[in-house]
Amino acid sequence: MISETDKQYMRQALNLAHHGLGRVWPNPSVGCVIVKNGVLLAAARTADGGRPHAETIALEQVGKEAKGATVYVTLEPCAHTGKTPPCALALAEAGVSRVVIASEDPDSRVNGKGTEILKAAGIDVTSGVLEKEARELNKGFFLKTTAGRPLITLKTACSLDGKTALANGQSKWITGALARRHVQNLRARHDAVLAGIGTVKADNPLLTARVDGIKHKTVRVILDTKLTISLESQLVKTAKEFPLWIFHTGGPADKQKQLTDAGAKLFQTKKNALAPVMKILAVEGITRLFVEGGATVHTAFLKENLYDELYIYRAPVLLGGEARPAFGDLELTEIIQAERLYLKKTRKLGQDLLEIYTAEE
């Protein structure tokens, strides 16, 4: 029986987990609270970098007081031994009396096995409390595990008429300061930021998450087929401080050495397609990807149907017909071929408007 009290404490655990998004990959961001006799004894989330796990941290906070307590955790406790012992076993050894779980873990090493360990120890287990919210929060981890790709967020900033820059390439700044700060926060909630070589050459971006109070080493992912990125670019110059991953299809050997010496990590794919890139990112542990490329990159993702959310920051300006569009040719021949997106949310950011779309309701 799921009570309102169970939902209340699980919401606290989910709020904790939310703060770990973008900072705990390759692991999911998990929240855990421990309650005993109506008193909240511990509250924890997965540590930055993915370890220690939330349950381990929470148990350390309460010590022997864990015996007889109720544990609320947003994802099924792990059942396998990796760099740390299984969390399910740690909970059993601590003598907790009840464990409330939001969602099962899709990882084949865990799926149901964590629950089995708890039940075998005589612990009362309740599952499915705020499951929908928990699965949405860790959608990137679920996609990495089951679909072999990260959660993909496309972002563009444009004018009312869907333009991102003037014909001469000038684009700073279409949106206002509040919208730009919002983008920085959104970067910080993703494991990696992706851009194409065209954006890199045009803007020489740093692509880091600059948010006061948050230390976040964003993985910068660049699509650069022929490895034409400049060794003097901000990305390459900061590669030893912030991870830089470059995907190419066979760049010059000397350029490959220069880039790796500078600290970049190179990945060679056989063809110029996004699906293999997404698969590699998932294997490398990326669960949440923020795409900030230009029209070419965004169009490629749309044509391959590789996205989960589309963020459009729309400024109250008109740039006209000769300005550069946010999206390129989708090669449609009939209106019926155009995919109908669903408007999930809108938010006013100063004079700008943020529109969030999904492919599914």
Buried (B, 14 or more C-beta within 10 A) or exposed (E): EEEEEBBEBBBBBBBBBBBBBBBBBBBBBBBBBBBBEEEEBBBBBBBBEBBBBBBBBBBEBBEEBBEEBBBBBBBBBBBBEEEEEBBBBBBBEBBBBBBBBBBBBBBEEBBEBBBEBBBEBEBEBBBEBBBEBBBEBBBBBBBBBEEBBBBBBBBBBBBEBBBBBBEEEEBEEBBBEBBBBBBBEBBBBBBBBBBBBBBBEBBEBBBBBBBEEBEBBBBBBBBBBEBEBEEEBBBBBBBEEBBBBBBBBEBEEEBBEBBEEBBBBBBEBEEEEBEBBBBBBBEBBBBBBBBBBBBBBBBBBBEEEBBBBBBBBBBEBEBEEEBBBBBBEEEEEEEEEEEEBEEBEEEEBBEBBBBBBBBEE
